[in-house]
Amino acid sequence: MFGEFLNIVFKSIKLDKSLYTDNKNFGEASVYFAGLIMILDGIAGAVAANTVIKTAVAMSGLTSIITWLVWAIFIYVIGVKLFPEKKTKVPFKKVLTAVGFAHAPGLLRFFAVTPNMMIPIIFLTQFWIFAGLIISTKQILGLKSNIKSFGIVFLSFLIIAFLSISFVMSRMNMLPVNQIS
């Protein structure tokens, strides 16, 4: 079981597209493996950030689960419901699992042990995760084009970024709507 988990992590880090085409990687335990990757990714991000600012490790694990669900929902809705290809018939669980697997490069954030290493490692792993999401989206949705896969992931990212910024700004009473009296 642990060997299977490590195999998934290493294939994801290598950006191996066979990870997403082989149905044995989407068995009963796959969603749990994906969830574990996401929790460890959140903890790794907290550990990396703790070199500069204090971050709650448990909260980062919980936040990563929410992020995982949000990414999967947007990729599913955009790729399967709004802009599907003719043979795009994939269940949400498979999208959820693939999104979790694609976040395995984030585990490398555990190596950001000094403030000087934090920013480069976080940026590198974030781009690596983005590349993994593009590959996973193309493979599980059966897309013909890398550009369409990129578009689905990028549009999902833009929506998530907009919602995140709106949420943070609303908490800071900085939205222009809050200034209207």
trRosetta pair geometry for C-beta under 8 A, 3 or more apart (Angstrom, degrees):
i j d omega theta_ij theta_ji phi_ij phi_ji
1 4 5.7 -51 -153 30 29 113
1 5 6.7 30 148 -18 61 104
1 29 6.9 -133 -145 -153 98 171
2 5 5.5 -51 -152 34 37 115
2 6 6.4 36 151 -17 67 103
3 6 5.7 -52 -146 38 33 110
3 7 6.3 39 152 -24 64 105
4 7 5.6 -51 -150 32 30 116
4 8 6.7 32 152 -18 62 102
4 29 7.3 75 105 85 141 138
4 33 7.5 -97 118 -88 95 145
5 8 5.8 -56 -156 33 31 111
5 9 6.5 30 150 -17 65 106
5 33 5.2 -162 -116 -127 85 110
5 36 7.1 -24 -146 80 129 145
6 9 5.5 -53 -147 37 36 113
6 10 6.1 30 157 -15 69 107
7 10 6.0 -57 -144 40 27 106
7 11 6.2 26 158 -17 64 109
8 11 5.9 -56 -144 38 28 109
8 12 6.3 27 157 -19 63 108
8 19 6.5 107 -141 -147 64 115
8 25 6.1 136 -103 -146 103 108
8 30 7.9 161 -106 -131 153 78
8 33 5.7 60 60 158 162 143
8 37 7.8 -103 117 -60 117 134
8 101 5.9 -96 176 -127 107 106
8 104 7.2 -169 129 -77 77 146
9 12 5.9 -60 -151 36 27 110
9 13 6.3 26 154 -18 65 108
9 37 6.8 179 -96 -104 90 112
9 104 4.7 174 -142 -149 64 131
9 107 6.7 -6 -155 16 120 157
10 13 5.6 -52 -143 37 33 111
10 14 6.2 27 157 -13 65 109
11 14 5.8 -60 -146 44 30 107
11 16 4.1 -82 -164 52 81 127
11 18 7.0 -97 -157 73 129 84
11 19 4.0 148 130 -75 129 117
11 25 7.9 -88 68 -109 155 147
12 15 7.4 29 180 -77 35 35
12 16 7.4 -75 -61 37 21 84
12 19 5.9 142 -68 -161 64 175
12 37 7.7 40 44 -141 168 152
12 101 4.9 -158 -88 167 131 80
12 102 6.3 -159 -152 -105 114 26
12 103 7.8 -13 167 53 145 32
12 104 3.5 98 93 33 137 139
12 105 6.9 -132 131 -33 94 73
12 132 5.9 43 -172 -139 87 135
13 104 5.5 -98 -52 118 76 114
13 105 5.4 131 -116 -85 69 73
13 107 7.8 -70 -78 49 116 111
13 108 7.5 114 -126 -43 119 115
13 128 7.8 8 -143 168 59 131
15 128 7.8 -122 -61 -163 110 80
15 131 6.0 -33 -111 126 133 114
15 132 6.0 -125 -107 -89 80 72
15 135 5.7 143 -166 -18 88 164
16 19 5.1 102 89 -23 91 100
17 20 6.0 -57 -168 39 57 103
17 21 6.3 43 141 -14 80 112
17 135 5.4 -124 -94 -176 87 111
17 138 7.7 -44 -132 83 121 110
17 139 5.3 172 -166 -74 93 135
18 21 5.5 -65 -137 46 43 106
18 22 5.6 39 166 -24 78 110
19 22 6.8 -60 -143 32 16 104
19 25 5.7 153 -171 -145 60 175
19 101 6.2 179 149 163 129 143
19 136 7.8 -49 92 -98 108 90
20 25 7.4 -86 -89 80 24 141
20 98 5.6 55 -121 -125 109 115
20 101 7.4 174 -78 85 85 147
20 135 7.0 169 4 133 143 85
20 136 5.0 174 -86 -130 144 65
20 139 3.6 102 102 98 129 142
20 140 5.3 -94 -177 -50 114 85
21 139 5.4 -100 -57 -167 80 118
22 25 5.1 80 87 -3 94 106
23 26 5.5 -66 -158 43 52 106
23 27 7.9 91 147 -59 68 70
24 27 6.1 -2 -167 -39 47 111
25 30 6.2 95 152 -111 53 124
25 101 7.6 47 160 -97 123 154
26 30 4.8 -33 -136 -23 34 175
26 94 5.7 11 -147 -119 142 88
26 97 5.8 127 -125 97 86 158
27 30 5.4 131 52 -27 51 103
29 32 5.1 -63 -166 46 63 115
29 33 5.9 68 137 -27 86 100
30 33 5.5 -53 -147 34 34 112
30 34 6.3 34 155 -18 67 104
30 97 4.8 26 137 -145 110 140
31 34 5.5 -49 -146 37 35 114
31 35 6.3 39 151 -21 64 104
31 93 6.1 -60 -76 -165 128 96
31 96 6.4 24 -126 106 101 115
31 97 5.2 -86 -88 -85 63 98
31 100 7.5 110 -146 20 48 155
32 35 5.5 -50 -145 37 33 113
32 36 6.3 36 153 -20 64 104
33 36 5.7 -54 -149 36 30 112
33 37 6.5 35 151 -21 64 103
33 97 7.8 49 66 -151 92 96
33 100 7.4 133 102 121 65 129
33 101 7.5 30 114 -84 106 85
34 37 5.6 -50 -150 33 32 114
34 38 6.5 32 151 -18 64 105
34 68 7.5 139 148 -163 99 136
34 96 6.8 126 113 134 156 74
34 97 4.6 -154 -36 -141 151 55
34 98 7.8 -20 -111 -4 139 15
34 99 7.3 73 -169 72 129 63
34 100 2.5 92 -175 88 97 149
34 101 5.6 -59 -104 -41 93 67
35 38 5.6 -54 -149 36 33 111
35 39 6.4 32 154 -18 67 104
35 65 6.9 27 -148 -115 88 97
35 68 7.4 141 -111 120 58 170
35 100 6.2 -42 -49 -133 35 149
36 39 5.8 -52 -144 36 33 109
36 40 6.2 28 157 -13 66 108
37 40 6.0 -61 -147 43 27 107
37 41 6.0 35 152 -26 64 109
37 100 5.2 122 61 166 117 87
37 101 6.5 100 35 -101 168 32
37 103 5.6 136 135 79 110 97
37 104 5.3 -56 -152 -83 130 72
37 106 8.0 106 166 55 86 106
37 107 7.1 -78 -152 -52 77 115
38 41 5.4 -51 -144 34 30 117
38 42 6.5 32 155 -19 63 102
38 64 4.7 169 166 142 83 107
38 65 5.9 112 123 -88 130 53
38 67 7.5 -177 -161 72 115 94
38 68 4.3 -16 -126 -65 153 141
38 100 5.2 -72 -39 -132 107 91
38 103 5.8 61 -93 74 67 152
39 42 5.8 -53 -153 34 31 111
39 43 6.4 28 151 -15 65 106
39 61 4.7 29 -153 -154 79 99
39 64 6.1 161 -98 80 30 129
39 65 6.7 17 -77 -59 78 96
40 43 5.6 -53 -144 40 35 111
40 44 6.1 39 153 -23 67 105
40 106 8.0 140 104 99 77 97
40 107 5.6 13 126 -106 116 98
41 44 5.7 -52 -145 36 28 113
41 45 6.5 31 153 -20 61 105
41 64 5.4 157 82 -151 94 145
41 103 4.8 -34 -75 151 164 116
41 104 7.6 -107 -73 -100 114 21
41 106 3.6 48 -141 98 103 133
41 107 6.1 -71 -87 -61 67 63
41 109 7.5 83 -154 22 57 126
42 45 5.7 -53 -151 34 31 112
42 46 6.5 30 151 -18 64 104
42 60 4.2 166 166 142 90 79
42 61 4.4 151 92 -98 131 34
42 62 7.4 178 160 29 163 31
42 63 5.9 152 -138 67 129 81
42 64 2.8 -124 -58 -20 118 134
42 65 7.4 -47 -29 -21 151 65
42 67 7.8 155 -83 29 109 126
43 46 5.6 -53 -150 36 34 112
43 47 6.3 36 151 -21 66 104
43 57 5.6 40 -133 -169 79 95
43 60 6.1 138 -85 95 35 116
43 61 5.3 19 -56 -73 86 96
43 64 7.9 -74 -16 -1 57 148
44 47 5.6 -51 -146 35 33 112
44 48 6.4 33 154 -18 64 105
44 106 5.9 146 73 144 132 80
44 107 5.5 176 -47 -134 161 37
44 108 7.5 88 176 57 148 25
44 109 3.8 116 145 70 105 103
44 110 4.7 -73 -128 -51 100 75
45 48 5.7 -54 -148 37 31 111
45 49 6.2 27 155 -15 65 109
45 55 7.9 -97 121 136 75 160
45 60 5.7 -163 77 -171 99 131
45 64 7.3 153 24 -74 131 119
45 106 6.6 -26 -52 -177 99 113
45 109 5.4 12 -77 124 48 166
45 122 7.4 83 -131 -119 82 103
46 49 5.7 -56 -143 41 31 108
46 50 6.2 41 154 -32 64 104
46 55 4.4 -153 -148 111 80 123
46 56 7.0 -76 -140 89 134 32
46 57 4.4 154 117 -110 151 59
46 59 7.7 130 -98 66 137 75
46 60 3.6 -154 -54 7 119 163
46 61 7.7 -52 -9 -35 139 69
47 50 5.7 -49 -149 24 29 118
47 51 7.9 42 150 -30 54 88
47 57 7.0 44 -58 -110 71 109
47 109 6.9 134 65 125 96 94
47 110 5.9 24 81 -118 147 59
47 112 7.4 134 108 66 84 90
48 51 6.4 -43 -176 7 39 111
48 109 4.3 -76 -36 176 137 101
48 110 7.5 -99 -54 -79 90 20
48 112 3.7 42 -128 71 100 133
48 118 5.2 138 176 -134 89 88
48 121 6.4 -138 -134 90 135 122
48 122 5.9 151 139 -69 148 102
49 52 6.3 -72 -169 47 51 94
49 53 5.9 -38 165 58 91 86
49 55 4.4 54 95 -22 122 148
49 60 7.9 176 32 -93 132 144
49 118 7.1 112 -92 -158 34 130
50 53 7.3 -85 -112 80 31 42
50 54 6.3 36 -128 -123 77 40
50 55 5.3 -110 -67 32 76 94
50 57 7.8 -13 -51 -68 134 93
51 112 6.4 -126 1 136 144 88
51 113 6.6 144 -87 175 132 24
51 114 6.1 135 -159 -177 141 12
51 115 4.9 -171 140 -72 107 59
51 117 7.7 -15 112 59 174 85
51 118 5.0 -162 65 -63 130 129
52 115 5.2 106 -77 -121 86 99
52 118 5.9 -126 -24 57 116 171
55 59 7.6 -130 170 65 75 108
55 60 6.1 48 151 -52 115 126
56 59 3.7 52 96 16 119 117
56 60 6.5 170 91 -18 62 82
57 60 5.7 -54 -152 32 32 113
57 61 6.8 34 151 -20 64 101
58 61 5.7 -51 -155 31 36 113
58 62 6.6 32 150 -14 66 105
59 62 5.7 -55 -150 40 35 111
59 63 6.1 38 152 -22 67 108
60 63 5.5 -51 -141 38 32 114
60 64 6.4 37 156 -25 63 103
61 64 5.8 -53 -151 30 29 112
61 65 7.0 30 150 -19 61 100
62 65 5.8 -52 -158 29 36 111
62 66 6.8 32 149 -14 66 104
63 66 5.7 -55 -152 38 37 111
63 67 6.1 39 150 -21 68 106
64 67 5.4 -50 -144 38 34 116
64 68 6.2 45 152 -27 64 102
64 103 7.9 138 -169 169 111 158
65 68 5.5 -48 -150 30 31 117
65 69 6.7 30 152 -16 62 103
66 69 5.9 -55 -153 36 33 110
66 70 6.3 30 152 -18 66 108
67 70 5.7 -57 -145 38 31 110
67 71 6.2 33 157 -20 67 106
67 160 7.9 71 -145 -159 80 137
68 71 6.0 -54 -147 35 26 110
68 72 6.3 21 157 -15 62 111
68 96 7.3 68 154 -160 96 80
68 99 6.1 142 -159 115 73 115
68 100 5.7 36 -149 -86 126 83
68 103 7.2 -78 -100 -14 97 154
69 72 5.8 -60 -147 40 28 109
69 73 6.2 30 156 -22 66 107
69 96 7.4 4 -111 -128 54 107
70 73 5.8 -53 -146 34 29 111
70 74 6.5 21 160 -12 64 107
70 160 6.0 113 136 -112 124 110
71 74 6.3 -65 -152 40 26 104
71 75 6.2 19 158 -13 66 112
71 99 4.9 158 109 -165 116 139
71 133 7.4 -95 -177 -123 128 133
71 156 6.4 78 -147 156 61 132
71 160 6.9 0 -84 -72 67 151
72 75 5.9 -58 -141 42 28 107
72 76 6.0 29 159 -20 65 111
72 92 7.0 89 154 -175 111 84
72 95 5.2 130 -159 122 89 95
72 96 4.2 43 -148 -99 157 63
72 99 4.5 -136 -77 17 85 153
72 100 7.9 -3 -64 -33 124 79
73 76 5.8 -60 -147 39 25 111
73 77 6.1 19 160 -15 65 110
74 77 5.9 -54 -139 40 30 106
74 78 5.9 18 165 -8 66 113
74 155 7.7 -161 165 108 113 80
74 156 3.8 132 120 -133 125 97
74 159 5.7 178 -131 69 141 136
74 160 6.6 -111 -10 -49 162 99
75 78 6.2 -60 -137 46 25 102
75 79 5.4 0 172 3 65 124
75 95 5.7 -178 97 -173 110 120
75 99 6.3 170 27 -77 148 122
75 133 7.5 -132 -90 -171 143 105
75 137 5.9 -120 -159 -106 124 113
75 152 6.1 76 -139 151 73 109
75 153 6.8 12 -104 -94 107 61
75 156 5.2 -11 -65 -77 68 157
76 79 6.5 -63 -122 51 16 94
76 80 5.1 -24 -170 21 60 124
76 81 7.1 48 140 -8 68 102
76 92 5.3 26 -127 -119 156 81
76 95 4.5 145 -77 90 97 169
76 96 7.9 -5 -50 -48 129 73
77 80 7.1 -44 -92 51 10 86
77 81 5.0 -36 -154 38 50 126
77 82 6.3 44 148 -14 68 105
78 81 7.4 3 -35 52 9 83
78 82 5.1 -36 -139 41 41 125
78 83 6.2 -4 168 24 66 104
78 152 5.0 157 113 -146 119 84
78 155 5.6 160 -140 90 157 127
78 156 6.0 -131 14 -63 146 91
79 82 7.6 23 -14 49 14 84
79 83 6.5 -45 -120 69 32 88
79 84 6.9 76 153 -91 49 63
79 88 7.0 -144 152 -162 81 144
79 95 7.6 162 65 -118 128 132
79 137 6.1 -142 -93 -162 157 105
79 141 4.8 -88 166 -100 125 152
79 143 7.7 -78 -153 -58 111 123
79 152 4.5 47 -74 -147 98 148
80 84 5.5 33 -157 -85 33 109
80 88 5.8 -159 -121 149 63 117
80 90 6.1 -117 -101 55 125 92
80 95 7.2 -94 -28 -59 133 145
80 141 6.7 -133 -73 -120 76 106
81 84 7.0 66 -38 -36 7 108
83 148 7.3 -156 138 -164 129 107
83 151 8.0 -53 96 106 166 121
83 152 6.9 -147 67 -87 127 101
84 88 3.8 -147 -161 67 97 135
84 141 7.5 -139 -133 -168 71 108
85 88 4.7 110 48 -27 70 108
85 141 7.1 110 19 149 105 94
85 142 6.3 -127 66 97 128 92
85 143 6.0 155 -17 -109 138 57
85 144 6.8 137 -119 -6 156 92
85 148 7.9 79 -56 136 112 161
87 142 5.1 -76 97 117 102 153
88 141 5.1 2 -127 -172 110 80
88 142 5.7 -161 -87 52 64 104
88 143 7.6 30 -83 -68 115 69
90 94 5.0 -105 -178 71 100 133
90 95 6.2 108 124 -48 121 92
90 140 5.6 92 -138 157 158 90
90 141 6.1 -98 3 -101 144 53
90 142 7.7 174 -45 -3 117 98
91 94 5.2 100 64 2 77 100
91 95 7.6 -144 103 0 45 86
92 95 5.5 -57 -153 39 41 111
92 96 6.0 44 150 -23 73 106
93 96 5.5 -53 -145 38 31 115
93 97 6.2 32 155 -19 65 106
94 97 5.7 -51 -145 37 30 111
94 98 6.3 30 155 -18 63 108
94 140 5.6 174 142 -161 109 126
95 98 5.8 -56 -145 38 29 110
95 99 6.3 31 156 -20 64 106
95 140 6.3 160 -92 122 59 145
95 141 8.0 45 -96 -64 101 90
96 99 6.0 -55 -150 34 27 110
96 100 6.6 27 152 -17 61 107
97 100 5.7 -58 -154 36 32 113
97 101 6.4 32 152 -19 67 105
98 101 5.6 -51 -146 36 34 112
98 102 6.3 38 154 -25 65 105
98 136 4.1 156 171 178 108 122
98 137 7.4 145 128 -68 136 44
98 139 7.6 -173 -139 74 139 102
98 140 4.8 -95 -57 -33 163 152
99 102 5.7 -52 -148 32 30 115
99 103 7.1 32 152 -23 60 103
99 133 6.7 30 -126 -119 70 93
99 136 6.9 172 -74 109 39 149
100 103 6.0 -59 -161 26 34 112
101 104 6.2 -16 -177 -25 48 111
101 132 7.5 -144 115 170 72 122
101 136 6.5 150 77 -104 106 141
102 129 6.2 95 141 -162 85 67
102 132 3.5 156 -158 129 82 107
102 133 4.6 110 155 -72 155 56
102 135 7.4 164 -115 60 109 89
102 136 4.5 -99 -65 -7 121 144
103 106 5.0 -20 175 10 80 125
103 129 5.4 25 -118 -134 55 116
103 132 7.2 -169 -51 91 27 143
104 107 5.8 -27 -173 1 55 115
104 132 7.2 -177 39 -138 84 164
105 108 5.8 -28 -178 8 60 115
105 125 5.0 180 134 -149 96 79
105 128 3.8 -127 150 119 165 125
105 129 5.3 -145 59 -63 111 68
105 132 6.2 -174 -1 -26 117 139
106 109 5.7 -14 -180 -9 61 116
106 125 5.2 112 -103 162 47 126
106 126 7.9 56 -95 -80 90 50
106 129 5.7 32 -49 -72 96 128
107 110 6.4 -13 171 -5 60 109
108 111 5.7 -31 178 16 68 115
108 121 6.7 -142 124 -168 95 105
108 124 7.9 -68 99 100 135 109
108 125 5.3 -171 64 -93 106 121
108 128 7.8 22 31 63 136 159
109 112 5.4 -30 -166 8 62 117
109 121 5.9 136 -118 136 58 115
109 122 6.4 53 -117 -91 110 67
109 125 5.6 -89 -59 19 89 169
111 117 7.1 -96 128 151 77 140
111 121 6.2 -164 82 -130 91 150
112 117 4.8 -168 -137 113 63 97
112 118 4.4 93 178 -104 123 54
112 121 4.1 -153 -76 61 107 147
112 122 6.6 28 -79 -42 162 81
113 117 6.5 22 42 56 54 139
114 117 4.9 82 58 11 82 103
114 118 7.2 -129 94 -28 42 84
115 118 5.6 -38 -148 4 37 121
117 120 6.3 -73 -159 50 45 102
117 121 5.4 33 157 -18 82 120
118 121 6.2 -72 -147 41 20 104
118 122 6.1 15 164 -16 64 113
119 122 6.0 -58 -141 38 26 108
119 123 6.3 21 162 -14 63 109
120 123 6.0 -60 -146 41 29 107
120 124 6.0 28 159 -19 66 111
121 124 5.7 -54 -141 39 29 112
121 125 6.1 22 162 -13 65 110
122 125 6.1 -58 -142 42 26 104
122 126 6.1 28 158 -23 63 109
123 126 5.7 -56 -145 34 29 111
123 127 6.6 24 159 -13 64 105
124 127 6.2 -61 -153 38 28 105
124 128 6.2 29 150 -21 64 112
125 128 5.1 -54 -144 39 36 118
125 129 6.2 42 154 -23 68 101
126 129 5.7 -48 -148 34 31 112
126 130 6.5 36 150 -21 62 104
127 130 5.4 -50 -149 34 35 116
127 131 6.5 38 150 -19 65 101
128 131 5.7 -50 -150 34 31 111
128 132 6.5 34 148 -19 62 105
129 132 5.4 -54 -149 37 34 115
129 133 6.4 37 151 -22 66 102
130 133 5.6 -50 -150 33 31 113
130 134 6.6 33 150 -20 63 102
130 153 6.8 128 -162 150 74 135
130 157 7.5 18 -121 -78 107 146
131 134 5.7 -52 -151 33 34 112
131 135 6.5 31 152 -15 66 106
132 135 5.8 -55 -146 39 32 109
132 136 6.0 28 157 -16 67 109
133 136 5.8 -54 -139 41 29 108
133 137 6.0 31 160 -22 64 109
133 153 4.7 127 123 -130 114 133
134 137 5.9 -55 -145 36 25 111
134 138 6.5 25 156 -18 61 107
134 146 6.9 44 165 -163 116 82
134 149 5.0 100 -166 129 71 110
134 150 5.3 13 -127 -85 122 64
134 153 5.2 -94 -81 6 68 156
135 138 5.9 -58 -151 35 29 110
135 139 6.3 18 158 -13 65 112
135 149 7.6 77 -74 155 17 150
136 139 5.9 -62 -145 42 30 106
136 140 5.9 9 168 -4 70 113
137 140 6.6 -61 -132 44 22 95
137 141 5.8 -1 175 4 62 121
137 143 7.0 13 131 4 78 136
137 149 4.5 147 94 -153 108 93
137 152 5.5 -175 176 83 147 129
137 153 5.6 -148 -9 -55 156 102
138 141 6.7 -73 -137 49 15 95
138 143 4.6 -92 -137 56 62 110
138 145 7.8 -131 -123 85 108 35
138 146 6.2 -19 -90 -106 147 55
138 148 7.8 116 -104 78 84 86
138 149 3.8 -37 -66 -81 89 152
139 142 7.7 17 176 -70 26 39
141 149 7.4 169 50 -102 125 89
141 152 7.6 67 4 20 167 175
143 146 8.0 134 112 -74 119 25
143 148 5.1 -154 -166 86 132 120
143 149 5.1 169 73 -60 154 93
143 152 7.9 -144 -69 -2 155 138
144 148 7.4 55 58 25 66 136
145 148 4.1 88 76 3 109 101
145 149 6.8 -171 100 -4 61 82
146 149 5.5 -56 -152 40 37 114
146 150 6.1 42 149 -22 69 105
147 150 5.5 -50 -145 37 32 114
147 151 6.3 37 152 -23 63 105
148 151 5.4 -50 -147 34 33 116
148 152 6.5 35 154 -20 64 101
149 152 5.9 -51 -150 32 31 110
149 153 6.5 23 155 -10 64 108
150 153 6.0 -63 -148 43 30 106
150 154 5.7 25 157 -18 69 114
151 154 5.8 -56 -135 41 26 108
151 155 6.0 27 163 -19 64 108
152 155 6.1 -55 -144 37 23 108
152 156 6.4 26 154 -18 59 108
153 156 5.6 -56 -151 37 30 114
153 157 6.3 34 150 -22 65 106
154 157 5.4 -51 -148 35 33 116
154 158 6.4 36 153 -21 65 102
155 158 5.7 -49 -147 33 33 112
155 159 6.5 32 154 -17 63 104
156 159 5.9 -57 -151 37 30 109
156 160 6.3 27 153 -16 66 109
157 160 5.7 -58 -146 40 30 109
157 161 6.0 30 156 -20 66 108
158 161 5.7 -54 -143 38 29 111
158 162 6.2 30 157 -20 64 106
159 162 5.8 -54 -147 36 29 111
159 163 6.3 25 156 -14 64 108
160 163 5.9 -57 -146 41 29 108
160 164 6.1 30 155 -21 65 110
161 164 5.7 -56 -144 37 28 111
161 165 6.2 24 160 -15 65 108
162 165 6.0 -57 -144 39 26 106
162 166 6.1 27 156 -18 63 110
163 166 5.7 -55 -144 39 28 113
163 167 6.2 31 156 -22 64 107
164 167 5.7 -55 -148 35 28 111
164 168 6.4 23 156 -14 64 107
165 168 5.9 -55 -145 40 31 108
165 169 6.0 26 158 -15 66 111
166 169 5.9 -58 -141 42 26 107
166 170 6.1 27 159 -21 64 108
166 175 7.2 45 -151 -93 70 125
167 170 5.9 -56 -146 34 26 109
167 171 6.6 24 154 -17 61 107
168 171 5.8 -60 -154 36 31 111
168 172 6.4 17 152 -10 66 111
169 172 5.6 -64 -146 44 35 106
169 174 4.6 -95 -161 70 85 102
169 175 5.1 107 129 -61 111 80
170 173 7.6 36 -173 -76 34 33
170 174 7.9 -102 -67 45 21 68
170 175 5.4 7 -88 -21 66 130
170 178 7.4 153 -134 -46 61 129
173 178 5.0 -158 -159 151 68 158
174 178 7.1 51 39 48 10 135
175 178 4.8 98 65 -2 82 102
175 179 7.7 -152 99 -8 50 86
176 179 5.6 -57 -158 30 44 115
176 180 7.3 52 149 -33 69 94
177 180 6.1 -45 -162 13 39 114
